[in-house]
Amino acid sequence: MNKISFPGLNLKFEISPIAFSVNNIDIYWYAIFMVFAFIVALIIFKINNRQI
């Protein structure tokens, strides 16, 4: 478990690095964020490519 805390707000969380599992395959949070960032980058690239 990873601990995340916000001392100024008096909040503390314990978050598992594994988001979910599918058929004994673990999907990690960082993989979800990387795929999301890649999709956003593709969308931005397509929008900018149309303007040229």
FIGU-643662 format. One record per residue (C-alpha): residue in three letters; y, x, z. Coordinates in nm, 4 decimals. Last residue first. Layout:
<rs>
[r ALA, [Y, X, Z]] ...
</rs>
This chain:
<rs>
[r ILE, [2.3364, -0.1910, -4.0703]] [r GLN, [2.3593, -0.5071, -3.8594]] [r ARG, [1.9953, -0.5995, -3.9095]] [r ASN, [1.8776, -0.2635, -3.7687]] [r ASN, [2.0748, -0.3161, -3.4476]] [r ILE, [1.8932, -0.6429, -3.3726]] [r LYS, [1.5554, -0.4930, -3.4648]] [r PHE, [1.6153, -0.1865, -3.2448]] [r ILE, [1.7246, -0.4026, -2.9532]] [r ILE, [1.4092, -0.6133, -2.9841]] [r LEU, [1.1915, -0.3029, -3.0070]] [r ALA, [1.3575, -0.1525, -2.6974]] [r VAL, [1.3024, -0.4771, -2.5044]] [r ILE, [0.9336, -0.4711, -2.6020]] [r PHE, [0.9001, -0.1073, -2.4904]] [r ALA, [1.0733, -0.1805, -2.1591]] [r PHE, [0.8351, -0.4718, -2.0923]] [r VAL, [0.5335, -0.2552, -2.1763]] [r MET, [0.6563, 0.0151, -1.9366]] [r PHE, [0.7283, -0.2384, -1.6610]] [r ILE, [0.3787, -0.3890, -1.6891]] [r ALA, [0.2241, -0.0414, -1.6814]] [r TYR, [0.4270, 0.0468, -1.3713]] [r TRP, [0.2968, -0.2634, -1.1935]] [r TYR, [-0.0663, -0.1655, -1.2418]] [r ILE, [-0.3357, -0.3673, -1.4186]] [r ASP, [-0.6797, -0.2955, -1.2728]] [r ILE, [-0.9807, -0.3528, -1.4946]] [r ASN, [-1.2800, -0.4971, -1.3039]] [r ASN, [-1.2905, -0.8034, -1.5319]] [r VAL, [-0.9145, -0.8620, -1.5098]] [r SER, [-0.7316, -0.7289, -1.2059]] [r PHE, [-0.3770, -0.7944, -1.0843]] [r ALA, [-0.0480, -0.6225, -0.9962]] [r ILE, [-0.2068, -0.3054, -0.8561]] [r PRO, [0.0461, -0.0776, -0.6830]] [r SER, [0.0163, -0.3015, -0.3743]] [r ILE, [0.3443, -0.3957, -0.2142]] [r GLU, [0.4312, -0.3780, 0.1539]] [r PHE, [0.7790, -0.5164, 0.2088]] [r LYS, [1.0497, -0.4583, 0.4702]] [r LEU, [1.3851, -0.6351, 0.4980]] [r ASN, [1.6547, -0.5644, 0.7593]] [r LEU, [1.9291, -0.6185, 0.5005]] [r GLY, [2.0907, -0.2788, 0.5591]] [r PRO, [1.7488, -0.1189, 0.6083]] [r PHE, [1.6104, -0.2322, 0.2710]] [r SER, [1.2481, -0.1263, 0.2838]] [r ILE, [0.9666, -0.0715, 0.0382]] [r LYS, [0.6262, 0.0346, 0.1661]] [r ASN, [0.3506, 0.1141, -0.0787]] [r MET, [0.0000, 0.0000, 0.0000]] 
</rs>
